[in-house]
Amino acid sequence: MSILKRIKESFNRFLERSAKANKESYGSGVPDCCKMNNQVSRSK
């Protein structure tokens, strides 16, 4: 296996672990601050 493939796989595992930790800490929903600042303008 080439070094680049090993680095890529290692980085992907790191991202998966980070995503899992974030989901456990913060949940899987949209943060309140994102909902609060959502300004939808409808021009019709």
C-alpha positions in Angstrom: 0.0 0.0 0.0 1.4 3.4 -0.9 2.1 6.0 1.7 -0.5 8.4 0.2 -3.3 5.8 0.6 -2.3 5.1 4.2 -2.4 8.9 4.9 -5.8 9.2 3.2 -7.2 6.3 5.2 -5.8 7.6 8.4 -7.3 11.0 7.8 -10.7 9.5 6.9 -10.6 7.6 10.2 -9.8 10.8 12.0 -12.7 12.6 10.4 -15.1 9.7 11.3 -14.0 9.8 14.9 -14.4 13.6 15.0 -17.8 13.4 13.5 -18.9 10.7 16.0 -17.6 12.8 19.0 -19.3 16.0 17.7 -22.6 14.1 17.3 -22.3 12.7 20.8 -21.5 16.2 22.2 -23.8 18.4 20.2 -26.5 16.1 18.7 -27.3 15.7 15.1 -29.7 18.7 14.7 -29.1 22.2 13.4 -27.6 24.5 16.1 -30.0 27.2 17.5 -27.7 30.0 16.3 -28.2 28.8 12.7 -31.9 28.8 13.0 -31.9 32.2 14.7 -29.9 34.0 11.9 -31.8 32.3 9.0 -33.4 35.2 7.1 -35.4 34.0 4.1 -36.5 36.7 1.8 -39.4 35.9 -0.5 -39.8 38.2 -3.4 -42.9 37.6 -5.4 
